Amino acid sequence: MSQRVAITGANGFIGCHLVHQLLGAGHDVRAIVRSEGAAECIPNGARVHVILDPSSSQCWQDALAQCDTVIHLIGLAHDAVRDKSDLLKRFRETNVELTGRVVDACIHNGVSRLIYLSSIKAVGEGASDPYTEDSRCLPENPYGKSKREAELLILQRTQGTSLEASLVRPPVVYGPGVKGNIARMMKLVRSGLPLPIRCLKARRSMVYVGNLVDALCFMVELQRPVKGIFHISDAEEALTTRETFLELGKLMGKTILEVPVPVPVVRMLGRLVGMGGEADRLTRSLTTQGAQLTDELGWRAPFSIQEGLAATVQWFVEHESNHEEA
């Protein structure tokens, strides 16, 4: 059955994929963006709504009127923050305060279902065992703390209301259009430089954007309650950092010269070149398991890790070729 679905942050990496998926499934999609320039990126078929003043509660009430489901994707991530001063305040402004206005607008308009894209970083930066929906939340950095605060805000404000709230916690999301660590890894592989990856045995859960948007569409369409916290990742065992590099190299037709640099040295080198956070993420395990989506709701990931990485590499190669020609 067709739903009226509003997507905040519809012009982002995940948002563009999600708009395509929902339109293809026959839903009435309202793509909410924060500038006229961003509106140009929205696929044909979606109805675009520009939020002129994100700090205005009335603007959000107007944007979310007459919607069945709202998928809230807007969020400030680490890579988007150039000014590192007072990080927690900056993250809270977007990830918490703006989310509060979206939640209030949903309640005001009688929206049935709110799906919030949180992050596994709301739980922490990794542990010896996989994170589950029951894991204790101990976020370690301003981004993770702001995402956890947003989760708590949603749970508190929707309690006792008719708004059904779902909190989805993905790990690293990859796919065509990706930025961040995965894009940097592909650039390193393409460079042909020797890489210090032989000792990088940390396992890192990831989720292909095709799997993530399929799950979100599944949650929109499910004709039963979809409420609570949901972890999501690709179905297979998480790859180690080394395995991810080698798989990318195979897909790109590149032979990687592996250098056996101990993990503490990799972290030290990362700090020396101003990439300490990236080095830590590459050398520390962070895995997640989600029983709620698969066991309770019955969702299954349609794409394997290999299929997801292949699609990502294909996009990267084509994108870089076009960029070089331009």
N, C-alpha and C positions, 0 to 999 in steps of 0.2 A: 504494500500500500504506500502510495506517495506521501512523503512528509514535507513539511515546510521547515527547512533547516537553515539556520544562520550560522556562519562560520566567521569568527573574529580572527584577524590576521590571515585572511584568505590569500593574500599575495605572497606569503612566505614559502619556504621550501616545502614544508608539509602541507600548508594550505592549498597550494596550487594542485598538488597531487590529489588532495581530498576533494576539491571542487570537481575535478575530472571524474573521480570515482562516483560521487553522488549524482552528478548529472547523468552519467552513463546508466545509473540504476533508476533513473526516472524521477528523481526528487526535485522539488522546487527549492533552488539554492539561492540564498541571499549572502553575497560575499561582502563582508564588512572590512573596510580598509581605512587607513588614517590619512590618506592624501589622494589628490587627483592623479598624481603620477603613479601611485601604487595601483590605482584602478585600471590602468592600461595593461597590467599584467594578467588580469582575470580572464579565464577562458570564456568564449562566447557561450551564451545560454544561461549564465548566472546573472542574477539581478544585483547590481553593485550599489552599496550604500557607503558613503564617505562620512566618517565621524570627524566633524570639524573641530570639536573640542572634547578630547578624551576625558577631561576632568569634569565634564558636565553630566550629572545624573540624567537630566532630561534628554540629552543627546542619545544616551544608551537606551532609555525607555522608548524613544522613537525608533531607534535602529532595530530593536528586538520585538517590536509589536507584531502580533499575529503570527508567531512562530511556534511550531510544535517542539522543536529541539534546537538547542544552542550548543555548538562545539566551540569552546573557548581556547584558542591557540595562542593568542597574543602573550608574549613573554619576553623579557629581556634576558639574554644569555651572555655568558662570559665573553665570547668573541666580539660581541656588539659593544662592549664597554671599553672605550679608549681612555677615558679619564678614570684612573684607578682610585681617586680620592673618595672617601666616604661611600664605599661600594654598597654596603648593606642598605643605606638610605636610598641609593639609586635603584637597586633591585626592588626594594619594597614599593617604591612609587608605581612601578609598572606591574610587578608580579603579585602584589598584595592589594594595594589601594585600588588600582584599576579593576582588578578581579572582583573586589567588593562591589563596585558600581555595576558590573555585569550581573552579578548574582542578584542584587537588589532589583535591577531592571527585569530580570527573569521572573522574580516573584511578583513584581508589580503587574506584569503582563500575563501572568498565568501560564507561563511556559511549562510544559510537562516534564522535560528532561534536559538536564545540563550535563555535558560531558567536558570535563576539564583535563587538558593535557598538562600533567605535572611532570615530574622527572624522578628517576631512581635516585638522583642526588638528594631528594627530600629525605631519603632513608640514611644515606651515608656515602662514603667514597670507596667502600669495599670492605669485605670481611672474609674470614676463612671459609665460611659457608655461604651458599647463595641466599640473597635476600628474598623473602617471601612477603605476602601481604600482611603477615603477622609479625614481621621483624620490628624491633624497636627502632624508632626514628632518631638518629643521632647525626644530623647534617653537620658537615665540617667547614663549609665555606659560605660566604654571603649568598651566593646563588641558591645553594641547597636550602639554607635557612629560610630564604624568602619563599621558595616553593612549598616548603612544609607549612609556613605561616599561612599561605594562600589555601592550602588544603584544610587547615583547621578552621579558617574563616568560613569556607564553604560548608563544612560539616556543621558548624555552629549556626550559621544563618539559615540553613535549609531545614534544620531540625523543627519538626512540628508544622512544616508547610507541605503543600502538595507538589513542590518541586523535587524531582528525583535526581540526585546528584551522583555522578560517577567520576572517580578520580583515576586517571590512567597514568601509570608511571613507566615510560619507556627508558631504556638505556640509550646509548648512542644510536641515532637514526642515520642511515646511509641510503644512498640511491642517487639517481640522476638529479643534478642540481645541488648536491651536498657541498657544504663548506667545512671548516674546522679541521679536526685531526685526520679524518679520512681523506680529505682533499690534500692535506699536507703529505700524508703517507704516499699517495699516488704520485705526487710531484717528486718525492724522494726516489721512488722506484724508477720513474722516468729519467731521472738525472744520471743514472748509471753509476753513481758514487758508491763506494763500499759503505755498507750500513752496519752499525753495531747491534745486530738483532739476534745473534746466535744464543745469547743468554736470556732473551726476553720470553720467559715461559708463563707470564701472568695471563690468565684467561679473562677476557672482556666480553661480556654479553653485548650483543648489538641487535637491532631490529631493522630489517629492510623496510623502506618507506611504503612499498607495495603491501607488505604484511600489516603495517600499522594502519594505513587508511582502510584496508579491507576490514580490520577489526573494528574501527570506528564506524564504518558503514553498517557492519553487522549489529553493533550496539544501537544504532539509530533505528534499524528495522525490526529488532527483536520485539515480539508481542508479549512480553512478560517483564516484570520489574528488572531493571538494570541499575543497581544501586550499590555503592561501596567503593572499595579500592581494588584496582586491577593492575597487575604486573603483566608486561608483555615483552617477548623477545623472540628471535628466530627459534624454530623448533629444535634444531640440532644442538649438540653440546657446543658451548662457546669456544671459539678459536683462541689460541694464544696469540700474543702480539706478533711473534715470529711467524706463526702459521698464516696470519692475515697478510703480512708483508709478502710471504712466499706465494700465496694464492693470487695476490694482486700482480706480482711479477709474472706468474704463469699466464694470467689473462692478458697482460700487456706485452707478452713476448720478450720479457726482460729476464736475464739471468742475474740474480742478486749475489754479489760478493759479500758473504757474511763475515763480520769481524766479531770475535768472541770477547766483547767488552763486558766486564762484570756490571751488574745492575747498579750498585752504588756509584760507580764511575759514570754510567749513563746519566744518572740523576744529577751528579755534580756538573757534568758538561752541559746539561740542560739549563741549570741555574746560571752558568757562566755566560751563556748566549741569550739569556732572558726568556728561556722557554722552560722554566722549572716546572710549571703546572702541567704542560704537555708531557714532559718527561716522566713526571710522577704517574700520570694517567696511563702511559704506555707500559709502565713497569709494575703496576699494582693491580691485582685481580679485583674485578667487580663483576659478579655474576648474579643473575636473578632468575627466579622461578615463579610462574604465575598459574595457580590452579583455578582461580576464579573464572578466567576467560575460557579456558579449555575444558576443565572438569565440570564446572557449574553451569556455564552458558553454552558449551559445545562448540566453540569456535576453533577452527584449525587454520594454521598458516598456509596460504596457497603457494608460497615461494620458498625454495631452499636458500641457504646461505650462498651456495655457488651461483644460483640464478640471480640473486640480488647483487652479488659482487660483479658478475658478468655485465649486468645492465648498467651498473655504476661505472665500470671501466669503459664500456662502450660510449657512454655519454661523455666521460672525461676526455677520451681520445678525440672524439668529434669536436667537443667544445674547444679543446686546446688547439686543434688544427684550424678551426675557424678563426680563433683569436689570433693565431700567428699569421694567417692570410690577411686579416684585416690590418 
